[in-house]
Amino acid sequence: MTSPTRYSPEVRERAVRLVLDHQGEHDSQWSAITSVASKLGCTAETLRKWVRQAERDRGVRAGLSSEERRRLKELERENRELRRANEILRKASAYFAQAELDRRAR
């Protein structure tokens, strides 16, 4: 199984720009995408995803922009870390409370 090819941001931007600039010359956006994809050596589905994300970033299409998606991912990671820290503190608190009760019982 081959690993996915990583394309640089410049290549992605150029590919999206080509699709948007030349879609008027084609019957549909999909035919423009397949045409550009074959010339750049990427799959049409990959290029379609890039175009859709670029449209969301520009506000043309509904959905999360790249910046919003990055921020959401960052907040979710922070939330996981805080939940983990709270669980550790809760367990430590219970442990020390039990130790205090055991000490007083003696």
C-alpha positions as CSV (number, residue, x, y, z in Angstrom):
1,M,0.0,0.0,0.0
2,T,1.5,3.4,-1.0
3,S,1.6,6.3,1.4
4,P,-0.3,9.4,0.5
5,T,1.6,12.0,-1.3
6,R,1.9,15.3,0.5
7,Y,1.5,18.4,-1.6
8,S,2.9,21.7,-0.6
9,P,0.5,24.6,0.2
10,E,1.8,26.4,-2.9
11,V,0.8,23.5,-5.1
12,R,-2.6,23.3,-3.4
13,E,-3.3,27.0,-3.9
14,R,-2.2,26.9,-7.5
15,A,-4.4,23.9,-8.2
16,V,-7.4,25.5,-6.6
17,R,-6.8,28.8,-8.5
18,L,-6.5,26.9,-11.8
19,V,-9.9,25.2,-11.1
20,L,-11.6,28.4,-10.2
21,D,-10.1,30.3,-13.1
22,H,-10.9,27.7,-15.7
23,Q,-14.3,26.3,-14.5
24,G,-16.1,28.7,-16.9
25,E,-14.4,26.9,-19.8
26,H,-15.9,23.5,-18.7
27,D,-19.5,22.2,-18.4
28,S,-19.2,21.9,-14.6
29,Q,-16.8,22.5,-11.8
30,W,-16.2,18.7,-11.6
31,S,-15.0,18.6,-15.2
32,A,-12.7,21.5,-14.5
33,I,-11.4,19.6,-11.4
34,T,-10.8,16.4,-13.3
35,S,-9.0,18.3,-16.1
36,V,-6.7,20.1,-13.7
37,A,-6.1,17.1,-11.5
38,S,-4.9,15.0,-14.5
39,K,-2.5,17.7,-15.4
40,L,-1.1,18.1,-11.9
41,G,-0.9,14.4,-11.1
42,C,-3.3,14.3,-8.1
43,T,-6.6,12.6,-7.8
44,A,-9.8,14.5,-8.7
45,E,-11.3,13.7,-5.3
46,T,-8.2,15.2,-3.5
47,L,-8.5,18.4,-5.6
48,R,-12.3,18.6,-5.1
49,K,-11.7,18.6,-1.3
50,W,-9.1,21.4,-1.7
51,V,-11.6,23.4,-3.7
52,R,-14.4,22.9,-1.2
53,Q,-12.1,24.0,1.7
54,A,-11.0,27.0,-0.3
55,E,-14.6,27.9,-0.9
56,R,-15.4,27.6,2.8
57,D,-12.3,29.7,3.6
58,R,-13.6,32.5,1.3
59,G,-17.1,32.3,2.8
60,V,-18.7,31.1,-0.5
61,R,-19.6,27.7,1.0
62,A,-21.1,26.9,4.4
63,G,-18.8,25.2,6.9
64,L,-15.8,25.7,9.1
65,S,-12.9,27.6,7.6
66,S,-9.4,26.3,8.0
67,E,-8.7,28.7,10.8
68,E,-11.9,27.8,12.6
69,R,-11.1,24.1,12.2
70,R,-7.6,24.6,13.6
71,R,-8.9,26.5,16.6
72,L,-11.6,23.9,17.2
73,K,-8.9,21.1,17.2
74,E,-6.8,23.2,19.6
75,L,-9.7,23.7,22.0
76,E,-10.6,20.0,21.9
77,R,-7.0,19.0,22.7
78,E,-7.0,21.5,25.6
79,N,-10.3,20.2,26.9
80,R,-9.0,16.6,26.9
81,E,-5.9,17.7,28.8
82,L,-8.0,19.6,31.4
83,R,-10.3,16.6,31.8
84,R,-7.3,14.3,32.3
85,A,-5.8,16.7,34.9
86,N,-9.2,17.0,36.7
87,E,-9.4,13.2,36.9
88,I,-5.9,13.0,38.3
89,L,-6.7,15.6,40.9
90,R,-10.0,14.0,41.9
91,K,-8.2,10.6,42.4
92,A,-5.4,12.2,44.4
93,S,-7.9,14.1,46.6
94,A,-9.8,10.9,47.3
95,Y,-6.5,9.1,48.1
96,F,-5.3,11.8,50.5
97,A,-8.8,12.0,52.1
98,Q,-8.8,8.3,52.7
99,A,-5.2,8.5,54.1
100,E,-6.4,11.2,56.5
101,L,-9.3,9.1,57.7
102,D,-7.0,6.1,58.2
103,R,-4.6,8.2,60.2
104,R,-7.3,9.6,62.5
105,A,-8.7,6.1,63.2
106,R,-5.5,4.9,64.7
